[in-house]
Each structure stands twice: as structure tokens, then as C-alpha cells.
Amino acid sequence: MNSPTPPRCPFHAPAATSQSHQASGAWPPGPHAGLTGWRLLRRMSHNLLDALSSWKQEFGTVVHLRLWPEHQIVVTDPELVRELLITHHEALVRWERGINIFAQLHGHSVLIAEGKAWQDKRHALQPGFARKPVHAFVPAITAAAGQAFARWPQAEQHWPIECELTSLAMDVIVRMVFSGEIGADARSAEHAVHLLSVAANGEFYWPVSWPNWVPWKRAKRQALATLQTLINKQVQTRLQMPQAAWPDDLLSNLLQLHLQDKKAWPLQAVHDECMTIFLAGHETVAATLNWWSWCMAANPDAQTKAREEVRLVLSGRPPTVESLSNLPYLTQTLQETLRLYPAAPVLISRRTTKAISLGPWQLPERTMVMVPVQLMHHDPAYFPEPLAFRPERFERDANAAPRGAYLPFGAGPRVCLGQNLAMMEMTVIAAMLLQRFELQVPQGMAAPEPVLNVTLRPRQSLCLQLAAHG
């Protein structure tokens, strides 16, 4: 563990000098901030993960960034990350600026809410993501994947696999939430999500945002309208049906909450949760399957091994709930993909609501804390040869990384609500893809460059060489 830096931080407000670490005059080590620290912020805005990785190498697993008017701590020590997210979860709220940006699209959903409002929403939504309801979605997933793959060509040199897998993930979540199909709305929704992700990522680095009505935000307004219309159409269509005819899906569950308590669950709350489930429910899956397809194409031996496992277990049949547990190697390829390319490589920053102890450090109230999980995923201390694709890391008898070093879905009470659904969906789709196709890297293609815009995607939309198998 790094030793405290001796000089007192010259920026800290005098009122907080009673905190114990200020009394000893120490923050964790970190880069020189200059007068405001905004040059550090500028570097982060250009490439956040690269900047954080560089500072981790120089200063260690707990780094102090002075970004006036904030003190930010970057934590990549697995034990301290678990201490932060689990032990101290009640003393944390998510970064207000980031949440306000997300709220423009998500409203006041479970993603946005804090305190008792969050607890009530999480408690109400949890049953829909329990094991039995999740398993009931397998037929919908296989139906969506089967229809999608039937439209794919038998051979293609540059198949737009990222767009196709994103459309498939959207179709799956629409079937789960609304018992419908995404259809022709997929491309416009995909474009809207990408545009809003890029816009949100840019706004994170500004203290305030221009209102959305300004002329130069026309594209953002249109993207917001596209997604709002998509959700509104589904909710209104359901409300026009006799209640006895409502299908057993997530929207019906939310509308039942509305009918039981319209004050706690107004229609706007139903809309907000549908939006969050749609966005979070497809984006993690789409991003991960996209990177998985690259890993399979770039590692043909692993692809062959996974395909052979699928062949032996499924014998050409669609996956079932019972068969998924018999695909350990395929699951490991997805776990390794999530290690290399976590869909959310940096968790939403937290702010302390009171002074806390984090390992040897005393952090005062209102300290900002960031957890870049990808830096732990790529740390050779926890994962030897960290940039190599080695699914065997996740074998049951393999040398396990310390708890907290692998957090593709976060940790603590705010762990991703749909993580089990996401893993099941990805396994089903990956198995069905390998049953039908072989993925190859097009001749002369370089490895895609990951870019963080809320989630991790390639800078250029991924295209792979596609060939029919079997």
C-alpha cells in the first residue's frame, strides 16, 4: 500500500481540517494538479481509461486527483473496492452531475433513485429478475436469435456484426419487457442510443450543460424523442388492451404496481423503469457479444473448442435452461470477454455523505470516489498476461483472482439487477451463433480500438468475416 504524501493539500477548505487525515496532512499520492487540476480533467476527457491506467502505474492502487472544487480518489485495490461498495454503501451516493445527465433519459428510475426511493424500487423490481422468471425468458431469446440468424448470409467478407447483434439484443429485451418485436425501430433506436451515449460522455467533463432546446442540440433532442416514443408507444398500446389480455411480461408487472398504488407508481414511473430496462438490458448484452465475437474471430482455437462443446451438448437443438449449465467453456469465453472488455469499465462515481475510513485512509465527507474496474481486470497481479484471451482463467480449479478484482456487473447492493439474465441471454445467443456460423477476422483488419462512451464499444463499428458452419 502506498504511504501517505506528507504535504497538506493547499486546496482543502479550513472547515474540514478536523478530519483525521487532514490533521495528519495526508491525501493518497497523485499527479501534480497545478492551480485547479483542470489539466488532469482535460486529459481524462480525451481518454479516461488511459489516463487512469497511467496514474495507477505511477502512484499505485489508490490515487488522489485534485479537480477543483473536488477531491477525487481512484481505487483499484480489490479489497478496498469491496470495502467501499459493500461495507460503506450506506455512506455513498452516486455522483450528482452524472446522475443528472442520465436522468434526462432515465427519469427517476431505479438507476437514478437514491435512499428509500431506490430501496422501494429495487424491492419492487427484484422478483421479476429472480431465477424462475429469468429462466422463463429462454424461449423468447431462442426465438429472437433463431429469426435473426436465419436472415444472416451464408458467407460475407465484411458482415456488420456489431449492428446485427445490437439489433438482436434490442429485439430480445423488447420481447421480454413488451412481448413484442423491435422490427424496423431497431436501427433508429441504435443510432439514438449511440448519439446519446457520446453526448452524455462529453457532458460529464463540463460543470454545467446547455439546455437541450439550444439549436446545436437538435440531434440530441431527436434521439431523446426517438427513444421516448418507442417506450410510450408500448405503454399506451398495453393500456388500451383489456387487462385480462395482458401478457405475462415485465411491462404488465409494472402496470400492476401502478394499479395497486398510483401514487407510488404513476405512469411516468412505469415509463422510466421501462426505459432503463430497455437501455441497460440490451446495451450490456450487445456490447459484450460484440467483443465476444471479436475474441472468437481473433482466437480460432478457442472458437473451435467452444463450438465443439456446443455441438456435443446441444446436438443441433436450441439451448434450454437445463443445457446451459453443461456449457462451462462457452461461459468462460464470455467471462473472459467481460474481463477484457467490461461493458461498464468505470462504475458511476460515488460521493461520501460522511467521513469514512478506507483501508489506512480517512476520507472526509463529500469526497468523490471512482472505481475503474477495467484497470483491475487488466492488472497482471491478479490476471497474468492480462491482455491475452485465456478463458481457462475461469475454470473451477484455476488460481482465482482475489475477491473484488473481477466486477463486470459491479458489487454491493447496487450490483446490476439483471446480471443473471444478461449472462443467460449471452450464453444462449453465443451458443446458437456457433451452431450456425464461423467468425473470422477479415484480411488486413487491425484489432478494434475500444472507446468509452458510457459503455465500451469499438471506435469503428465492428465487421467480421462470416461463414456458415455445419
N, C-alpha and C positions, 0 to 999 in steps of 0.2 A: 504494500500500500504506500502511496506517496506521502511524504511528510508534509506538514503544512508549510506554506510560504510565510516567512516571518513578517513582512511589512503589512501594516494595517491598510485596508482598502481605502483610498482617499475619497471615494465617492459615497461611502455609506452614510446614511442620514444619522445625525447625532442621536436622535431619539431611540435608535436601535442598539446603542452601544452596550446596553445591559445584557444582550445575548452573549452566551458564554464564549462562542468562537470569536465574537468581536472583542470581547475582553482580552482574549489571548492574541488578538490581532491577526487572525489567520483565516483565509479562504483556501480552498484547494488550489493547486497550481493551474496556470492557464496562460494563454498568449497575451502579450502586451496589448492593451486596449487603446492606448492613446487617450485623448481627452474624452471621447464619447463612446468608443467601441464600435462606432458605426462602420468602420472599415472591416471589422470582423463580420458584421451583418451583411455587408456587401459581398464578401467572399462566400458566405453561406448562401446567399441568394443565387449565385452563379452555379454552385454545385455543393449542396448541403452535405451529402454523404462524403464527398472527397475532403471537404474542409474538416468535418468531424473526425474522419479517419486520420488525417494528418495531425490534428491536435492530440488525438489519443496516442499516436505513436510517440509524440514528443513529450506529453505530460502525464500519460497514464490513464487509468480507467475511471478517474473522477477529475473532471476538468471544469474550471471556473471561467465563465465568459462574462465580462463586464460590458453589457449592452445597455447603455444609459437609456431609460432610468431603471433598468432591471439588473439583477444578479441572476445569471443562469448557470445551473450545474448540469453537466453532461455525464451521465452514469452508464458505464459499460461493464461494471463488475457484477456478475450474475447474482452473487449473494446479496449485494446491496440493492440490486434491481428488485429482487423478491421482497426484501425488507421494505423498500419504498412502496411497491404496488400492493402488497398484502398486509404487512404489519401497520403501515401508516396510511392505508387507503382512506380512512375517515378524516384525515388531516389534509386531504388533497382535493382540489377542484381542477377541471381542465382549463387550459389557457383561454382566457376570455376572448381575446381577439380572434383566435382560430375558431372558437365555437360560434362567435357572431357571424363569421363568414360562412361556416357550414349551415347555420340556421336560415340563411337566405333560401336554401333549397329544402332542408330537412324540417323546417318549422321548429316545433318543440317536441320532437320525437324522443325516444329513449336514448338516442345518440347524443342529444343536446342537453337533456334534463340533468339536474343535479339534486342531491339531497333526497328528501322524501318523495318528490315528484318522480325522480329517477327510480327509486325503490319500488314505488307503486306500479310504474310502467313495466319495469323488469319482471316483477312478480306476476303481472297480468299476462305478459307475453311468454314467459318461460314454458308453460305447458305445451304451447304449440311447437316448441323445439325439443321436446323430450324424445326419448328413444322411439316409442311406438309411433307417434305422428311423423317423425322423420323417416322411419322405415316405410311408412305408407306412401311416401313420395317416390319410391323406386320405380314403380310402373310409369309414372309421368316422366321421369328422367329418361328411361329407356325408350319411351315412345318419341320424345322430342329428339333424342340423339339418333334414333333409327331413321326418322324422317329427314333430319339434317344430312346424315351421311349418305342417304340414298340420292341426294342431289349433288353430292361431290363427284367430280370426274374420276374416271379410272386412272388417268395419268395426266399430270400437269407439271410443267417445269417451275413455274412460279405461282403457286397457289396461295391466295391471301388468307392464310390460316388464322391470323390474329382476328381479322374481321369476322371470319366464319365462326370461330369459337366464341367470340363475343356475342354474336347473334344467337348462337345456341344457348349460351348461359342466360341471356335475356329471356329466351323462349321458355327455358326451364323455370325460371323464377316467376314468370307470368302465369304459367300453368299451376305452380304451387300456390301463389297468392290469389289469383283471379280465376283459375280453372279455364283459362283462355289461351290464345296463342299470340305471340308478338307480331307475327306476319310482316307486313310492309312497313311497320313502325320501327323495325329494328335498326335500320341504317340511320334514320334521323335521330333516334334515341342515342345511338352510339356516338354520333357526331356531337350531340348536345352534351353528353357526359364528358367527352374529351375536352370540349371547349371550356366547360365549367371547371373541370379539374385544373387546367392550365391557368385559368383566371384566378381560381382560389389560391393556387400555389404562389402566383405573383403577388396577390394582395397580402399574404402572410408577412411580407417583408416591409410593409408600409404601416405607419401608426394609425392611419385612417384611410377609408376608401371613398372615392367619389360615389355619389348616389347612382343607382342603376339607370336613372332616367336621363343621364347626360348623353349627348349624341354619340360619343365614341364607344358607348357600351351597348349599342344596338344588337350586336351579335350575342352578347351575354343575355340580354332581355329575351331574345328569340329562343335561345337554348333553354332558359328557365321556363318559358311558356310551353315549349315542346314537351318537357317532362311533366309539368303541371297538368297539361291537357291529357296526357297519357293516363295519369292516375285518376284525374277527375272523371274521365270517360268510364273507367272501370267501376268506380264507386257509384256513379249515377245509374249506370246500367243495372247494377245489382239492386239498388234501391227500388227500381221500377219493377222488379220481379216480385211475385208473391213470396213471402218469407218461407213458406213450405217448400218452395222450389229452389231455395238457396243451396248451392253445392257445399260440401264439407271442405272448406279451404280456409286459408288464413284471413281473407277478407271477411268471410262470414263470421269467423271468431271475433274479429274486431268489431263488426257491426252488432254482434250480440252484446259486447261490452257497452257499446253506445246505447242500445235499447235498455239495458239494465240500469245504467247510470249516465244520463245525458249530460249532467254537469261535469262529471269526472272525465267522460269520454264523448265530447262533442264531435260532430262530423269532421271538424278540422283536425282533431287528434287522430281520428281514423285515417284521414288523408296523409297526415305527417308520417304515421307509422308505415303505411303502405309505401310511401316514397323511400323511406330509409331501408325497408326490407328489399325493395326493388333494386336500389342502388348498391347497398352493401352486399346483397345476396347474389348479384351477378358479377360485380367487379372483382372481388377476391377470386372467385372461381375462374373467370375469364382470364385475368392476369396470370394466375398460376398455371392454368392449362396452356396458355400461350408460351410461357417459359419452359414448361414441361415438354412441349412439342419440340422446342429448340434443343433441349437437353437430349431428347431421344434421337433427333436427327444427327446431333453432333457426337453422340456416343452410341454407335450402331450395335456394339456388343451388349450394352445394357438394354437397348430396344429389343434385340433378339431374345434375350433372357426373359424379359417381361412378357413378350408375345408368346413364348413357349409356355410360360406359366398360365397365361390366359387360355391358351389352347387346351392344355391338359385339364384345367379346372372346369371350363365352360363348355368345351366340345362344340363350339359354334353357337351355343344358346345365349340369350341375353343374360346379364348378371341378375342375380337375386340377392336379397338381404343375406340369405344363408351362405351364398357363394363368396361374398366379399371378404369374409374373414379367411378364406382359403387363397387369397392373393397377396401374400405378405411382401413379395419382392416388388410387385407393382405399387403397393402402398409405400414402400421405401423409396421408390423413384419420385413419388410425389412429395414425400417428406424432405428428401434431399433437394428437390426443386425449391421448396419453401425455405430451406436453409440458404441456398444460394441467392434466390430472388424472392424474398418475402414481399407479399403484395403491399403490406404496410411496413416499410423498413424503418420508419421512425414513428413511435407512438405519439399521440397528441400530447403535447407538453402539459405538465401539471404545475399548479401553484400551491405552495403550502399555506394553509389557513391558520397555522400556529407554528411555533418553533418545534422542530423535530431533531432527533439525533439520527444520523445516517452513518452507521459504522463509527469511525472516530470523529466525524464532522458534526458540528452543531449548526443547523440551518435555520435562520430566523424566519419568522412569518413573512409571507409574500415572496419567498424565494421561488424562482422558476426552475423546474427540473425536466430535463429531456432524456428520453431513453431511446437511442438508436439501435434497435435490435439487430440490424444487419451487421453492425460492427462486431457484436458478439458472435453472430453466425459465421463471420469470416475471420475470427481470431484463431490463429494456429495453436494457441494454448489450450483451446477447447476442441478444435476440429483440425487435426493435422492435414496438411496440404489443403487449406481451406477453399481454394478456388477450383479444386478438382471435383468432378461429379462422381461421387462414390456412394451409391445407395446403401452399400453394406454397412455404413456407419450406423444405420438404424436397425441392424439385426439385433435380436433379443439378447444375444450373448456378447455383443460388441462392447468395447470400452465406452461407457456412457459419459457424455459431457456433464458437467455439474448442473444441478437444477438452476434454472434461470438463464442458462446460456442459449437455449433454443425456445423462442417465444413467437412463433409465426402468427399466433392469434392473441397475443398479449397475455396478461396474467392478472390474478386478483379478481375482485368482484366485477370489474368491468371487462373481463375476458370476453371475447367475441361470443355473442349469444348463439350464433349459427355455425360454430366451428365444426360440430359433428355432422351437420347437414352438408357443409361445404366439402369435408373430406369424403363423405359418402358419394356426393354428386360427382366429384372429380374422379374418384375411383371407377364409378360406373362408366362415365364418358371415356376415360382413358382406356378402359378395357375394350369397349365397343370400337373405339378408333383403331386399336391394334388388331382387332379381329379382321378389319377391313382394309387397312392401309399400311404402307411402309413410308416413313418420313425420311427424307434425305436433305442434306444441305446443298442448295444449288451451287453449281460450279463457280468458283471465284468469289463466293459470298463471304464477307467477314462476319465475325461474331457480332450480334446486335448490341448496341450501346444502351445500357439501362438509363432511363431518365425518370426522376421522381417528380410527378405531378399529382400529389396526394397519394396515389398508388404508383407502383413501379412498372413501367412499360418500356418497350424499345423506342428509341428516338424515331426510327422509321418503322412503319407498320410491317410486321414480320410476314415474309412469304417463304414457303418451303417447297421443295420438290415432292410431289405426291405420286405414289404408285399403288395400284390395287394389290392386295395380298390375299392369297387363298383362292 
